[in-house]
Amino acid sequence: MARPTSPMLTAAELRIMRVLWTEGEATGRGIVDVLGPRYGLAYTTVTSTLTAMKRKGVVAAERRGRADVFKPLITRKQAGLQALRHTLKQFFDSSPELLAQRLLHEEQLSQEEWNELWQRANAERDEEQ
């Protein structure tokens, strides 16, 4: 029986998405050229991962000649938000307050860092409105 697909990006999928976000689009071979030397990835590993990513709906493929060209269907921000929501649900009972408390406690933010973080959050909220 096949393992169910996770809505979260795996570490391998995230590496591929980073290439696609940077390049805009890439073939399987192009992804291997970027990631292969560092991670020792084979072409078949990359294409298998891309197939799983198509099933998840995070990439699309377009046939060009003999190669499929892959494009991201989600942004880096969307992927980050998805991961954050997953973490919030799994580890913090869906409570942003508990997450913020843990970060503040564990990361030992200075007052200056806290103020900068607060300003960034407010600026992002203002942009969305």
C-alpha positions as CSV (number, residue, x, y, z in Angstrom):
1,M,0.0,0.0,0.0
2,A,1.4,3.4,-0.9
3,R,2.2,5.9,1.8
4,P,-0.2,8.8,1.9
5,T,1.2,12.1,0.6
6,S,2.0,14.7,3.2
7,P,0.6,18.2,2.6
8,M,3.9,19.5,3.9
9,L,7.0,19.8,1.7
10,T,9.6,17.3,2.6
11,A,13.3,18.4,2.8
12,A,14.0,17.1,-0.7
13,E,10.9,18.8,-2.1
14,L,11.9,22.1,-0.4
15,R,15.3,21.9,-2.0
16,I,13.7,21.5,-5.4
17,M,11.2,24.3,-4.7
18,R,14.1,26.6,-3.8
19,V,15.6,26.0,-7.2
20,L,12.3,26.6,-8.9
21,W,11.6,29.8,-6.9
22,T,15.1,31.1,-7.8
23,E,15.0,30.1,-11.5
24,G,11.3,30.5,-12.2
25,E,11.3,27.1,-14.0
26,A,13.6,24.2,-14.6
27,T,13.8,20.8,-16.1
28,G,14.6,17.7,-14.1
29,R,18.1,17.8,-15.5
30,G,18.5,21.4,-14.6
31,I,17.5,20.7,-11.0
32,V,20.0,17.8,-10.9
33,D,22.7,20.1,-12.2
34,V,22.1,22.5,-9.4
35,L,21.4,20.1,-6.5
36,G,23.2,16.9,-7.6
37,P,26.8,17.9,-6.7
38,R,25.9,19.1,-3.2
39,Y,23.3,16.4,-2.3
40,G,24.4,13.5,-4.6
41,L,21.0,13.3,-6.2
42,A,20.4,11.1,-9.3
43,Y,18.1,12.2,-12.1
44,T,15.6,9.4,-11.3
45,T,15.4,10.6,-7.7
46,V,14.6,14.2,-8.8
47,T,12.0,13.1,-11.4
48,S,10.3,10.8,-8.8
49,T,10.2,13.7,-6.3
50,L,8.8,16.0,-9.0
51,T,6.1,13.5,-9.8
52,A,5.1,13.4,-6.2
53,M,5.1,17.2,-6.1
54,K,2.8,17.3,-9.1
55,R,0.4,15.1,-7.3
56,K,0.5,17.5,-4.3
57,G,-0.2,20.4,-6.6
58,V,2.9,22.4,-5.8
59,V,4.4,22.2,-9.2
60,A,3.2,22.0,-12.8
61,A,4.9,20.5,-15.8
62,E,4.9,21.6,-19.4
63,R,6.3,19.4,-22.1
64,R,8.9,21.2,-24.3
65,G,10.5,19.0,-26.9
66,R,11.6,15.9,-25.0
67,A,11.8,17.5,-21.6
68,D,9.2,18.5,-19.0
69,V,9.7,22.0,-17.6
70,F,8.6,22.5,-14.1
71,K,7.2,25.6,-12.5
72,P,6.2,26.3,-8.9
73,L,2.5,26.6,-8.2
74,I,3.0,28.0,-4.7
75,T,5.1,30.9,-3.6
76,R,7.8,30.7,-0.9
77,K,5.5,32.7,1.3
78,Q,2.7,30.3,0.8
79,A,4.9,27.3,1.6
80,G,6.2,29.0,4.7
81,L,2.7,29.8,5.9
82,Q,1.6,26.2,5.3
83,A,4.6,25.0,7.4
84,L,3.9,27.5,10.1
85,R,0.2,26.5,10.3
86,H,1.2,22.8,10.5
87,T,3.7,23.6,13.3
88,L,1.1,25.7,15.1
89,K,-1.5,22.9,14.9
90,Q,0.9,20.0,15.7
91,F,2.9,21.5,18.5
92,F,1.1,24.5,19.9
93,D,-2.6,23.5,19.9
94,S,-3.3,26.0,17.1
95,S,-2.3,28.9,19.4
96,P,-0.2,31.7,18.0
97,E,0.2,33.0,21.5
98,L,1.9,29.7,22.7
99,L,4.2,29.8,19.7
100,A,5.1,33.5,20.3
101,Q,5.7,32.8,24.0
102,R,8.0,29.8,23.1
103,L,10.0,31.8,20.6
104,L,10.4,34.8,22.9
105,H,11.5,32.5,25.8
106,E,13.8,30.2,23.7
107,E,15.4,32.8,21.4
108,Q,16.2,35.3,24.1
109,L,15.3,38.3,21.9
110,S,16.6,41.7,23.0
111,Q,14.2,44.6,23.3
112,E,15.6,46.0,20.1
113,E,15.0,42.7,18.2
114,W,11.5,42.5,19.7
115,N,10.7,46.1,18.6
116,E,12.0,45.3,15.1
117,L,10.0,42.1,14.9
118,W,6.9,44.0,16.0
119,Q,7.4,46.7,13.4
120,R,7.8,44.2,10.6
121,A,4.6,42.4,11.7
122,N,2.7,45.6,11.7
123,A,4.1,46.7,8.3
124,E,3.2,43.3,6.8
125,R,-0.3,43.5,8.2
126,D,-0.7,47.1,6.9
127,E,0.4,45.9,3.4
128,E,-2.2,43.2,3.4
129,Q,-5.1,45.6,4.2
